[in-house]
Amino acid sequence: MKKFALILSALAVLFTLSRCGVNRQLTEAKTLGDCKYTVASADSIYLSGIDVRRFKKLEDINPARYPQLAAGILAKSVPLSARLSLNIYNPTNRNAGLNELEYKVLLANEEIFTGFVNQRIEVPAGGGEARIPIRLRTNAYKLLTDDKTRDAFVELIQNLSGADDAKPSKLTIRIRPTLALGNKKINYPGYITIDQDVTQKILLGQ
């Protein structure tokens, strides 16, 4: 009988600890919605294997000058890759954190990147900050050829190249934290949306 009581007590403790852990995750995830987000830097940006810093002017994005870009357009496969650093600032009096997140990046209301960050990230209360590295990879063929995205994409490439006369490009980043419940993963309801103007300063990490 005593052994059974001990087992029940142990299970009760485990249940309480599990519930506390879930509640803590929920609080930390909710606090992320009150944090402030900025794209701190962007680097390692390549279009069809070409460093985008070569595309200072509109006429530079010319398939006739870059055989690999021309071949990619013909094959409808134009790989675009980049690395962004997303800064999170926590002005609240509660800690924010996540174990994993899903992200989406939109340009001109069109989804251009999706992916996951699978690492523990904590943002301390009272002005704490954290950086999330995000790797971006996509096929840019549609972005280059679709009337709805072509101009916005060319502007974005010029901004990322560091062109002085480029107009700021607006990116929308949506992130959704994932909670751990035992062996299960539960997505945070809805997305946290960040609208970010991308300029030459982003490329320089300023």
C-alpha atoms as an extended CHARMM CRD file, in Angstrom:
* protein
*
       206  EXT
         1         1  MET       CA              0.0000000000        0.0000000000        0.0000000000  PROA      1               0.0000000000
         2         2  LYS       CA              2.8130000000        2.3560000000        0.9010000000  PROA      2               0.0000000000
         3         3  LYS       CA              4.5310000000        1.5490000000       -2.3790000000  PROA      3               0.0000000000
         4         4  PHE       CA              1.3510000000        2.3860000000       -4.3150000000  PROA      4               0.0000000000
         5         5  ALA       CA              1.0340000000        5.6870000000       -2.4160000000  PROA      5               0.0000000000
         6         6  LEU       CA              4.6380000000        6.5490000000       -3.2600000000  PROA      6               0.0000000000
         7         7  ILE       CA              3.9920000000        5.8580000000       -6.9430000000  PROA      7               0.0000000000
         8         8  LEU       CA              0.9050000000        8.0880000000       -6.8730000000  PROA      8               0.0000000000
         9         9  SER       CA              2.8830000000       10.8530000000       -5.1540000000  PROA      9               0.0000000000
        10        10  ALA       CA              5.6630000000       10.5780000000       -7.7440000000  PROA      10              0.0000000000
        11        11  LEU       CA              3.1440000000       10.7510000000      -10.5910000000  PROA      11              0.0000000000
        12        12  ALA       CA              1.4900000000       13.7770000000       -9.0080000000  PROA      12              0.0000000000
        13        13  VAL       CA              4.8590000000       15.5300000000       -8.7610000000  PROA      13              0.0000000000
        14        14  LEU       CA              5.6910000000       14.7060000000      -12.3870000000  PROA      14              0.0000000000
        15        15  PHE       CA              2.2780000000       15.9510000000      -13.5250000000  PROA      15              0.0000000000
        16        16  THR       CA              2.7300000000       19.1900000000      -11.5840000000  PROA      16              0.0000000000
        17        17  LEU       CA              6.2090000000       19.7150000000      -12.9970000000  PROA      17              0.0000000000
        18        18  SER       CA              4.9630000000       18.9840000000      -16.5130000000  PROA      18              0.0000000000
        19        19  ARG       CA              2.0710000000       21.4220000000      -16.1330000000  PROA      19              0.0000000000
        20        20  CYS       CA              4.4110000000       24.0770000000      -14.7360000000  PROA      20              0.0000000000
        21        21  GLY       CA              6.7430000000       23.5340000000      -17.6720000000  PROA      21              0.0000000000
        22        22  VAL       CA              3.9140000000       23.9370000000      -20.1670000000  PROA      22              0.0000000000
        23        23  ASN       CA              2.6330000000       27.0580000000      -18.3930000000  PROA      23              0.0000000000
        24        24  ARG       CA              6.1360000000       28.5430000000      -18.4430000000  PROA      24              0.0000000000
        25        25  GLN       CA              6.4570000000       27.8450000000      -22.1680000000  PROA      25              0.0000000000
        26        26  LEU       CA              3.0700000000       29.4340000000      -22.8120000000  PROA      26              0.0000000000
        27        27  THR       CA              4.0500000000       32.5530000000      -20.8640000000  PROA      27              0.0000000000
        28        28  GLU       CA              7.3880000000       32.8120000000      -22.6530000000  PROA      28              0.0000000000
        29        29  ALA       CA              5.7500000000       32.3060000000      -26.0520000000  PROA      29              0.0000000000
        30        30  LYS       CA              3.0520000000       34.9050000000      -25.3370000000  PROA      30              0.0000000000
        31        31  THR       CA              5.7190000000       37.3830000000      -24.2570000000  PROA      31              0.0000000000
        32        32  LEU       CA              7.3480000000       36.9930000000      -27.6760000000  PROA      32              0.0000000000
        33        33  GLY       CA              4.2680000000       38.7390000000      -29.0600000000  PROA      33              0.0000000000
        34        34  ASP       CA              5.1650000000       41.8100000000      -26.9670000000  PROA      34              0.0000000000
        35        35  CYS       CA              8.7970000000       41.8900000000      -28.0960000000  PROA      35              0.0000000000
        36        36  LYS       CA             10.1840000000       44.1410000000      -30.8250000000  PROA      36              0.0000000000
        37        37  TYR       CA             11.8060000000       42.6520000000      -33.9110000000  PROA      37              0.0000000000
        38        38  THR       CA             14.2560000000       43.9860000000      -36.4870000000  PROA      38              0.0000000000
        39        39  VAL       CA             16.3670000000       42.4610000000      -39.2310000000  PROA      39              0.0000000000
        40        40  ALA       CA             19.8370000000       43.2400000000      -37.8860000000  PROA      40              0.0000000000
        41        41  SER       CA             21.8550000000       42.0950000000      -40.9010000000  PROA      41              0.0000000000
        42        42  ALA       CA             21.8030000000       40.1750000000      -44.1570000000  PROA      42              0.0000000000
        43        43  ASP       CA             24.7700000000       38.5090000000      -45.8040000000  PROA      43              0.0000000000
        44        44  SER       CA             25.9140000000       35.5610000000      -47.9430000000  PROA      44              0.0000000000
        45        45  ILE       CA             23.3140000000       36.4800000000      -50.5610000000  PROA      45              0.0000000000
        46        46  TYR       CA             23.6260000000       34.6730000000      -53.8920000000  PROA      46              0.0000000000
        47        47  LEU       CA             21.3940000000       34.5740000000      -56.9660000000  PROA      47              0.0000000000
        48        48  SER       CA             22.2340000000       31.6320000000      -59.2440000000  PROA      48              0.0000000000
        49        49  GLY       CA             25.5650000000       31.4630000000      -57.4340000000  PROA      49              0.0000000000
        50        50  ILE       CA             26.2980000000       35.1530000000      -58.1520000000  PROA      50              0.0000000000
        51        51  ASP       CA             27.0590000000       37.4820000000      -55.2450000000  PROA      51              0.0000000000
        52        52  VAL       CA             24.2230000000       40.0620000000      -55.3410000000  PROA      52              0.0000000000
        53        53  ARG       CA             26.7020000000       42.8370000000      -54.5350000000  PROA      53              0.0000000000
        54        54  ARG       CA             27.4600000000       42.7940000000      -58.2580000000  PROA      54              0.0000000000
        55        55  PHE       CA             23.9460000000       44.0140000000      -59.0300000000  PROA      55              0.0000000000
        56        56  LYS       CA             24.3750000000       47.6920000000      -58.1760000000  PROA      56              0.0000000000
        57        57  LYS       CA             22.1940000000       48.9020000000      -61.0600000000  PROA      57              0.0000000000
        58        58  LEU       CA             19.0480000000       47.5950000000      -62.7120000000  PROA      58              0.0000000000
        59        59  GLU       CA             20.8830000000       46.8160000000      -65.9290000000  PROA      59              0.0000000000
        60        60  ASP       CA             23.3640000000       44.6700000000      -63.9870000000  PROA      60              0.0000000000
        61        61  ILE       CA             20.6540000000       42.0270000000      -63.5010000000  PROA      61              0.0000000000
        62        62  ASN       CA             21.0810000000       40.9710000000      -67.0980000000  PROA      62              0.0000000000
        63        63  PRO       CA             21.0430000000       37.2590000000      -68.0510000000  PROA      63              0.0000000000
        64        64  ALA       CA             23.1900000000       38.0830000000      -71.0920000000  PROA      64              0.0000000000
        65        65  ARG       CA             26.0480000000       39.0140000000      -68.7390000000  PROA      65              0.0000000000
        66        66  TYR       CA             25.7160000000       35.9470000000      -66.5190000000  PROA      66              0.0000000000
        67        67  PRO       CA             25.3930000000       32.5730000000      -68.3030000000  PROA      67              0.0000000000
        68        68  GLN       CA             24.3830000000       30.7660000000      -65.1000000000  PROA      68              0.0000000000
        69        69  LEU       CA             21.5100000000       33.2050000000      -64.5930000000  PROA      69              0.0000000000
        70        70  ALA       CA             20.3740000000       32.7890000000      -68.2010000000  PROA      70              0.0000000000
        71        71  ALA       CA             20.5550000000       28.9900000000      -67.8920000000  PROA      71              0.0000000000
        72        72  GLY       CA             18.5730000000       29.1280000000      -64.6590000000  PROA      72              0.0000000000
        73        73  ILE       CA             15.8050000000       31.1900000000      -66.2430000000  PROA      73              0.0000000000
        74        74  LEU       CA             15.5880000000       28.7740000000      -69.1720000000  PROA      74              0.0000000000
        75        75  ALA       CA             15.3980000000       25.8440000000      -66.7490000000  PROA      75              0.0000000000
        76        76  LYS       CA             12.9640000000       27.7430000000      -64.4720000000  PROA      76              0.0000000000
        77        77  SER       CA             15.3830000000       27.1930000000      -61.6140000000  PROA      77              0.0000000000
        78        78  VAL       CA             17.0570000000       30.3110000000      -60.2100000000  PROA      78              0.0000000000
        79        79  PRO       CA             18.4050000000       29.4970000000      -56.7280000000  PROA      79              0.0000000000
        80        80  LEU       CA             18.4420000000       32.3720000000      -54.2320000000  PROA      80              0.0000000000
        81        81  SER       CA             20.1050000000       31.9730000000      -50.8400000000  PROA      81              0.0000000000
        82        82  ALA       CA             20.7640000000       34.3810000000      -47.9850000000  PROA      82              0.0000000000
        83        83  ARG       CA             21.4430000000       34.5530000000      -44.2780000000  PROA      83              0.0000000000
        84        84  LEU       CA             19.4440000000       36.9420000000      -42.0990000000  PROA      84              0.0000000000
        85        85  SER       CA             19.9940000000       37.8290000000      -38.4820000000  PROA      85              0.0000000000
        86        86  LEU       CA             16.7320000000       38.6310000000      -36.6830000000  PROA      86              0.0000000000
        87        87  ASN       CA             17.0910000000       40.6930000000      -33.5080000000  PROA      87              0.0000000000
        88        88  ILE       CA             14.5350000000       40.3230000000      -30.6780000000  PROA      88              0.0000000000
        89        89  TYR       CA             14.2650000000       43.0250000000      -27.9990000000  PROA      89              0.0000000000
        90        90  ASN       CA             12.2100000000       42.3060000000      -24.8680000000  PROA      90              0.0000000000
        91        91  PRO       CA             10.9200000000       45.4860000000      -23.1400000000  PROA      91              0.0000000000
        92        92  THR       CA              8.6020000000       43.5810000000      -20.7720000000  PROA      92              0.0000000000
        93        93  ASN       CA              9.1370000000       42.3830000000      -17.1930000000  PROA      93              0.0000000000
        94        94  ARG       CA              8.6890000000       38.7380000000      -18.2760000000  PROA      94              0.0000000000
        95        95  ASN       CA             11.1920000000       36.4050000000      -19.8810000000  PROA      95              0.0000000000
        96        96  ALA       CA             10.4940000000       35.3890000000      -23.4690000000  PROA      96              0.0000000000
        97        97  GLY       CA             11.6750000000       32.1940000000      -25.0630000000  PROA      97              0.0000000000
        98        98  LEU       CA             11.0960000000       29.4060000000      -27.5200000000  PROA      98              0.0000000000
        99        99  ASN       CA             12.4330000000       25.9700000000      -28.3290000000  PROA      99              0.0000000000
       100       100  GLU       CA             11.6940000000       25.9990000000      -32.0520000000  PROA      100             0.0000000000
       101       101  LEU       CA             10.0030000000       28.2860000000      -34.5420000000  PROA      101             0.0000000000
       102       102  GLU       CA              8.5590000000       28.2230000000      -38.0240000000  PROA      102             0.0000000000
       103       103  TYR       CA              9.1160000000       31.2780000000      -40.2020000000  PROA      103             0.0000000000
       104       104  LYS       CA              7.7310000000       32.6710000000      -43.4320000000  PROA      104             0.0000000000
       105       105  VAL       CA              9.1280000000       35.6120000000      -45.4050000000  PROA      105             0.0000000000
       106       106  LEU       CA              6.8750000000       37.5410000000      -47.7810000000  PROA      106             0.0000000000
       107       107  LEU       CA              7.6660000000       40.1090000000      -50.4730000000  PROA      107             0.0000000000
       108       108  ALA       CA              4.8430000000       42.0490000000      -52.1400000000  PROA      108             0.0000000000
       109       109  ASN       CA              2.4090000000       39.7940000000      -50.2460000000  PROA      109             0.0000000000
       110       110  GLU       CA              3.9230000000       36.7270000000      -51.9040000000  PROA      110             0.0000000000
       111       111  GLU       CA              5.5710000000       34.0370000000      -49.7690000000  PROA      111             0.0000000000
       112       112  ILE       CA              9.1950000000       33.6860000000      -50.8670000000  PROA      112             0.0000000000
       113       113  PHE       CA             10.8750000000       31.7420000000      -48.0330000000  PROA      113             0.0000000000
       114       114  THR       CA              9.7790000000       29.2490000000      -45.3870000000  PROA      114             0.0000000000
       115       115  GLY       CA             11.7580000000       27.2970000000      -42.8490000000  PROA      115             0.0000000000
       116       116  PHE       CA             12.4150000000       26.3020000000      -39.2350000000  PROA      116             0.0000000000
       117       117  VAL       CA             14.8660000000       27.2760000000      -36.5070000000  PROA      117             0.0000000000
       118       118  ASN       CA             15.3920000000       24.3390000000      -34.1630000000  PROA      118             0.0000000000
       119       119  GLN       CA             17.2360000000       25.7220000000      -31.1490000000  PROA      119             0.0000000000
       120       120  ARG       CA             16.4550000000       27.1190000000      -27.7040000000  PROA      120             0.0000000000
       121       121  ILE       CA             16.3250000000       30.9180000000      -27.7020000000  PROA      121             0.0000000000
       122       122  GLU       CA             15.8140000000       33.0150000000      -24.5730000000  PROA      122             0.0000000000
       123       123  VAL       CA             15.2010000000       36.7650000000      -24.3720000000  PROA      123             0.0000000000
       124       124  PRO       CA             15.6060000000       38.0710000000      -20.7970000000  PROA      124             0.0000000000
       125       125  ALA       CA             13.1050000000       40.5390000000      -19.3420000000  PROA      125             0.0000000000
       126       126  GLY       CA             13.8480000000       44.2340000000      -18.9150000000  PROA      126             0.0000000000
       127       127  GLY       CA             15.5060000000       45.0320000000      -22.2150000000  PROA      127             0.0000000000
       128       128  GLY       CA             17.1790000000       41.7270000000      -22.9760000000  PROA      128             0.0000000000
       129       129  GLU       CA             18.0810000000       40.9110000000      -26.5820000000  PROA      129             0.0000000000
       130       130  ALA       CA             18.7150000000       37.8100000000      -28.6480000000  PROA      130             0.0000000000
       131       131  ARG       CA             19.6600000000       37.0890000000      -32.2470000000  PROA      131             0.0000000000
       132       132  ILE       CA             18.1190000000       34.3840000000      -34.4090000000  PROA      132             0.0000000000
       133       133  PRO       CA             20.0910000000       33.2890000000      -37.4940000000  PROA      133             0.0000000000
       134       134  ILE       CA             17.7740000000       32.4340000000      -40.3720000000  PROA      134             0.0000000000
       135       135  ARG       CA             18.9420000000       30.6280000000      -43.5050000000  PROA      135             0.0000000000
       136       136  LEU       CA             16.8990000000       31.4010000000      -46.5990000000  PROA      136             0.0000000000
       137       137  ARG       CA             16.7730000000       29.3050000000      -49.7600000000  PROA      137             0.0000000000
       138       138  THR       CA             14.2510000000       29.4530000000      -52.5920000000  PROA      138             0.0000000000
       139       139  ASN       CA             13.7660000000       29.2650000000      -56.3500000000  PROA      139             0.0000000000
       140       140  ALA       CA             13.5880000000       32.8930000000      -57.4920000000  PROA      140             0.0000000000
       141       141  TYR       CA             12.3400000000       32.1080000000      -61.0070000000  PROA      141             0.0000000000
       142       142  LYS       CA              8.7760000000       33.1990000000      -60.2910000000  PROA      142             0.0000000000
       143       143  LEU       CA              9.9940000000       36.3060000000      -58.4490000000  PROA      143             0.0000000000
       144       144  LEU       CA             11.9240000000       37.3660000000      -61.5580000000  PROA      144             0.0000000000
       145       145  THR       CA              9.2230000000       36.5630000000      -64.1000000000  PROA      145             0.0000000000
       146       146  ASP       CA              5.9040000000       37.2740000000      -62.3540000000  PROA      146             0.0000000000
       147       147  ASP       CA              4.4900000000       40.7760000000      -62.9190000000  PROA      147             0.0000000000
       148       148  LYS       CA              3.2750000000       40.8760000000      -59.2870000000  PROA      148             0.0000000000
       149       149  THR       CA              6.7380000000       40.4040000000      -57.8020000000  PROA      149             0.0000000000
       150       150  ARG       CA              9.3270000000       41.3390000000      -60.4480000000  PROA      150             0.0000000000
       151       151  ASP       CA              9.7300000000       45.0350000000      -59.5830000000  PROA      151             0.0000000000
       152       152  ALA       CA              9.7010000000       44.4220000000      -55.8230000000  PROA      152             0.0000000000
       153       153  PHE       CA             12.2470000000       41.6220000000      -56.1920000000  PROA      153             0.0000000000
       154       154  VAL       CA             14.6040000000       43.7020000000      -58.3520000000  PROA      154             0.0000000000
       155       155  GLU       CA             14.3720000000       46.5010000000      -55.7580000000  PROA      155             0.0000000000
       156       156  LEU       CA             15.1430000000       44.0350000000      -52.9880000000  PROA      156             0.0000000000
       157       157  ILE       CA             18.2030000000       42.7260000000      -54.8400000000  PROA      157             0.0000000000
       158       158  GLN       CA             19.4320000000       46.2870000000      -55.3640000000  PROA      158             0.0000000000
       159       159  ASN       CA             19.0100000000       47.0390000000      -51.6590000000  PROA      159             0.0000000000
       160       160  LEU       CA             20.8450000000       43.8830000000      -50.7190000000  PROA      160             0.0000000000
       161       161  SER       CA             23.6060000000       44.7780000000      -53.1730000000  PROA      161             0.0000000000
       162       162  GLY       CA             24.1430000000       48.0860000000      -51.3490000000  PROA      162             0.0000000000
       163       163  ALA       CA             22.9800000000       50.3170000000      -54.2170000000  PROA      163             0.0000000000
       164       164  ASP       CA             22.7660000000       53.9310000000      -52.9810000000  PROA      164             0.0000000000
       165       165  ASP       CA             19.7240000000       54.9500000000      -55.0470000000  PROA      165             0.0000000000
       166       166  ALA       CA             17.4990000000       51.9380000000      -54.2790000000  PROA      166             0.0000000000
       167       167  LYS       CA             14.1700000000       52.5420000000      -52.5720000000  PROA      167             0.0000000000
       168       168  PRO       CA             13.6510000000       50.6660000000      -49.2790000000  PROA      168             0.0000000000
       169       169  SER       CA             12.1030000000       47.2350000000      -49.7660000000  PROA      169             0.0000000000
       170       170  LYS       CA              9.4210000000       46.0200000000      -47.3650000000  PROA      170             0.0000000000
       171       171  LEU       CA              9.6920000000       42.4380000000      -46.1830000000  PROA      171             0.0000000000
       172       172  THR       CA              7.0880000000       40.7740000000      -43.9940000000  PROA      172             0.0000000000
       173       173  ILE       CA              8.3880000000       38.0880000000      -41.6450000000  PROA      173             0.0000000000
       174       174  ARG       CA              5.9760000000       35.8040000000      -39.8250000000  PROA      174             0.0000000000
       175       175  ILE       CA              7.2050000000       33.5880000000      -37.0110000000  PROA      175             0.0000000000
       176       176  ARG       CA              5.3560000000       30.9480000000      -34.9880000000  PROA      176             0.0000000000
       177       177  PRO       CA              6.9360000000       29.3970000000      -31.8760000000  PROA      177             0.0000000000
       178       178  THR       CA              6.5370000000       25.7120000000      -31.1050000000  PROA      178             0.0000000000
       179       179  LEU       CA              5.8000000000       24.4190000000      -27.5870000000  PROA      179             0.0000000000
       180       180  ALA       CA              7.0230000000       21.0540000000      -26.2740000000  PROA      180             0.0000000000
       181       181  LEU       CA              4.4210000000       18.9490000000      -24.4620000000  PROA      181             0.0000000000
       182       182  GLY       CA              6.1000000000       15.6970000000      -23.5490000000  PROA      182             0.0000000000
       183       183  ASN       CA              6.9720000000       14.0240000000      -26.8370000000  PROA      183             0.0000000000
       184       184  LYS       CA              4.5200000000       16.2120000000      -28.7370000000  PROA      184             0.0000000000
       185       185  LYS       CA              5.0210000000       19.6000000000      -30.3440000000  PROA      185             0.0000000000
       186       186  ILE       CA              2.2420000000       22.1750000000      -30.3560000000  PROA      186             0.0000000000
       187       187  ASN       CA              2.2950000000       25.2400000000      -32.5940000000  PROA      187             0.0000000000
       188       188  TYR       CA              1.6390000000       28.6300000000      -31.0480000000  PROA      188             0.0000000000
       189       189  PRO       CA             -1.7840000000       29.8710000000      -32.2530000000  PROA      189             0.0000000000
       190       190  GLY       CA             -1.2700000000       32.2920000000      -35.1200000000  PROA      190             0.0000000000
       191       191  TYR       CA              1.8770000000       34.0760000000      -36.3040000000  PROA      191             0.0000000000
       192       192  ILE       CA              3.8490000000       37.0110000000      -34.9380000000  PROA      192             0.0000000000
       193       193  THR       CA              4.1650000000       39.4340000000      -37.8740000000  PROA      193             0.0000000000
       194       194  ILE       CA              7.1610000000       41.7210000000      -38.4350000000  PROA      194             0.0000000000
       195       195  ASP       CA              7.2060000000       44.3380000000      -41.2020000000  PROA      195             0.0000000000
       196       196  GLN       CA             10.7500000000       45.4010000000      -42.0160000000  PROA      196             0.0000000000
       197       197  ASP       CA             12.1950000000       47.9390000000      -44.4400000000  PROA      197             0.0000000000
       198       198  VAL       CA             15.3350000000       46.4920000000      -46.0250000000  PROA      198             0.0000000000
       199       199  THR       CA             18.0000000000       49.0720000000      -46.9140000000  PROA      199             0.0000000000
       200       200  GLN       CA             21.7360000000       49.2090000000      -47.4760000000  PROA      200             0.0000000000
       201       201  LYS       CA             22.2010000000       49.5730000000      -43.6880000000  PROA      201             0.0000000000
       202       202  ILE       CA             20.7590000000       46.0740000000      -43.2070000000  PROA      202             0.0000000000
       203       203  LEU       CA             23.4100000000       44.6360000000      -45.4980000000  PROA      203             0.0000000000
       204       204  LEU       CA             26.1040000000       46.4110000000      -43.4930000000  PROA      204             0.0000000000
       205       205  GLY       CA             24.5830000000       45.2900000000      -40.1890000000  PROA      205             0.0000000000
       206       206  GLN       CA             23.9860000000       48.8730000000      -39.0070000000  PROA      206             0.0000000000
